[in-house]
Amino acid sequence: MNRKIVYVAAVVLAILHQDFWLWDSTEVVFGFLPVGLAYHAGYSVAAALLWYFALHYAWPEDAVRFAEGDDSTTSENSVSHSPESHSPVSNDEAQR
């Protein structure tokens, strides 16, 4: 459910990025900042918050376990990518 919320929020932000309603505005915010620039400053904060929530709530746990090197989720039939597994000499022969 959390991933769906993040995906929907990303689509909404993508739509809101097209701020065509502010293109012809001559208003200023705080007496010096054009309203379009103020809008995009707020938009940038919203995008940063969305990225935070995406990382915190929607990031796949499999990617984290893979990056940390946790092999407990892999099956016994999976291929090992360690250098020792590709050696033509078995571990017993190498110790002699």
Backbone hydrogen bonds in HBPLUS format (Angstrom, degrees):
<---DONOR---> <-ACCEPTOR-->    atom                        ^
c    i                          cat <-CA-CA->   ^        H-A-AA   ^      H-
h    n   atom  resd res      DA  || num        DHA   H-A  angle D-A-AA Bond
n    s   type  num  typ     dist DA aas  dist angle  dist       angle   num
A0005-ILE N   A0001-MET O   3.20 MM   4  6.55 155.2  2.27 149.7 156.0     1
A0006-VAL N   A0002-ASN O   3.10 MM   4  6.39 158.7  2.15 148.1 153.5     2
A0007-TYR N   A0003-ARG O   2.87 MM   4  6.13 159.3  1.92 152.8 158.7     3
A0008-VAL N   A0004-LYS O   2.89 MM   4  6.07 164.1  1.91 152.1 156.1     4
A0009-ALA N   A0005-ILE O   2.90 MM   4  6.06 160.3  1.94 147.9 153.9     5
A0010-ALA N   A0006-VAL O   2.94 MM   4  6.14 148.5  2.04 144.6 153.0     6
A0011-VAL N   A0007-TYR O   3.06 MM   4  6.38 153.8  2.13 147.5 154.0     7
A0012-VAL N   A0008-VAL O   2.91 MM   4  6.19 160.0  1.95 152.3 158.2     8
A0013-LEU N   A0009-ALA O   2.88 MM   4  6.09 158.3  1.93 146.5 152.4     9
A0014-ALA N   A0010-ALA O   2.95 MM   4  6.16 150.8  2.04 141.7 149.8    10
A0015-ILE N   A0011-VAL O   2.99 MM   4  6.30 152.1  2.07 148.0 155.1    11
A0016-LEU N   A0012-VAL O   2.86 MM   4  6.12 162.1  1.89 152.9 158.2    12
A0017-HIS N   A0013-LEU O   2.92 MM   4  6.01 126.1  2.22 139.5 152.4    13
A0018-GLN N   A0015-ILE O   3.21 MM   3  5.85 155.3  2.28 114.2 120.0    14
A0020-PHE N   A0018-GLN O   2.88 MM   2  5.67 139.2  2.05 102.9  91.9    15
A0022-LEU N   A0019-ASP O   3.10 MM   3  5.81 169.2  2.11 121.4 124.9    16
A0023-TRP N   A0020-PHE O   3.46 MM   3  5.39 166.5  2.48 102.4 106.2    17
A0025-SER N   A0022-LEU O   3.31 MM   3  5.20 161.0  2.35 102.7 108.3    18
A0035-VAL N   A0027-GLU O   3.21 MM   8  5.73 154.6  2.28 139.8 136.1    19
A0029-VAL N   A0033-LEU O   2.55 MM   4  4.92 165.7  1.57 148.3 151.8    20
A0032-PHE N   A0029-VAL O   3.33 MM   3  6.13 158.4  2.38 125.7 124.4    21
A0033-LEU N   A0029-VAL O   2.96 MM   4  4.92 159.0  2.01 154.8 152.1    22
A0037-LEU N   A0034-PRO O   3.05 MM   3  5.38 120.5  2.42 105.0 119.1    23
A0038-ALA N   A0034-PRO O   2.98 MM   4  6.32 157.6  2.03 154.9 162.2    24
A0039-TYR N   A0035-VAL O   2.84 MM   4  6.00 152.6  1.92 143.5 151.3    25
A0040-HIS N   A0036-GLY O   3.04 MM   4  6.30 156.6  2.09 142.3 147.8    26
A0041-ALA N   A0037-LEU O   2.93 MM   4  6.18 140.8  2.08 141.7 152.8    27
A0042-GLY N   A0038-ALA O   3.04 MM   4  6.33 161.5  2.07 150.6 154.4    28
A0043-TYR N   A0039-TYR O   2.79 MM   4  6.04 147.9  1.90 143.3 154.1    29
A0044-SER N   A0040-HIS O   2.88 MM   4  5.98 150.0  1.97 138.1 144.8    30
A0045-VAL N   A0041-ALA O   3.19 MM   4  6.51 152.6  2.26 143.6 150.2    31
A0046-ALA N   A0042-GLY O   2.94 MM   4  6.23 157.5  2.00 147.8 154.2    32
A0047-ALA N   A0043-TYR O   2.84 MM   4  6.11 152.8  1.92 149.5 157.0    33
A0048-ALA N   A0044-SER O   2.96 MM   4  6.17 153.6  2.03 144.2 151.1    34
A0049-LEU N   A0045-VAL O   2.94 MM   4  6.21 156.4  2.00 149.0 155.4    35
A0050-LEU N   A0046-ALA O   2.91 MM   4  6.13 153.3  1.98 144.3 152.1    36
A0051-TRP N   A0047-ALA O   2.96 MM   4  6.20 155.8  2.02 145.6 151.7    37
A0052-TYR N   A0048-ALA O   2.98 MM   4  6.25 152.9  2.05 145.1 152.5    38
A0053-PHE N   A0049-LEU O   2.96 MM   4  6.25 165.1  1.98 153.3 156.3    39
A0054-ALA N   A0050-LEU O   2.80 MM   4  6.01 150.7  1.89 147.7 156.9    40
A0055-LEU N   A0051-TRP O   2.94 MM   4  6.15 158.4  1.99 148.0 152.9    41
A0056-HIS N   A0052-TYR O   2.88 MM   4  6.06 155.3  1.94 149.1 156.9    42
A0057-TYR N   A0053-PHE O   2.79 MM   4  5.62 166.6  1.81 147.9 151.8    43
A0058-ALA N   A0054-ALA O   2.98 MM   4  4.84 140.2  2.15 118.1 129.8    44
A0063-ALA N   A0060-PRO O   3.20 MM   3  5.62 131.2  2.45 105.7 116.2    45
A0065-ARG N   A0061-GLU O   2.96 MM   4  6.27 167.4  1.97 158.6 161.1    46
A0066-PHE N   A0062-ASP O   2.93 MM   4  6.07 156.1  1.99 145.8 152.8    47
A0067-ALA N   A0063-ALA O   2.97 MM   4  6.08 159.1  2.01 143.5 149.1    48
A0068-GLU N   A0064-VAL O   2.95 MM   4  6.15 147.5  2.06 148.7 157.5    49
A0070-ASP N   A0065-ARG O   2.98 MM   5  5.21 150.1  2.08 159.6 158.0    50
A0069-GLY N   A0066-PHE O   3.14 MM   3  5.14 152.5  2.22  99.6 108.0    51
A0074-THR N   A0071-ASP O   3.20 MM   3  5.49 158.9  2.25 109.1 115.4    52
A0078-SER N   A0075-SER O   3.28 MM   3  5.47 166.1  2.30 107.1 110.3    53
A0085-SER N   A0082-SER O   3.15 MM   3  5.61 137.5  2.34 109.1 119.3    54
A0086-HIS N   A0083-PRO O   3.23 MM   3  5.58 154.9  2.29 108.0 115.2    55
A0087-SER N   A0084-GLU O   3.33 MM   3  5.44 168.5  2.34 107.9 110.6    56
A0094-ALA N   A0090-SER O   3.01 MM   4  6.24 150.7  2.10 149.7 158.6    57
A0095-GLN N   A0091-ASN O   3.20 MM   4  6.35 135.7  2.41 139.9 149.1    58
A0096-ARG N   A0093-GLU O   3.35 MM   3  5.51 153.3  2.43 101.8 109.2    59
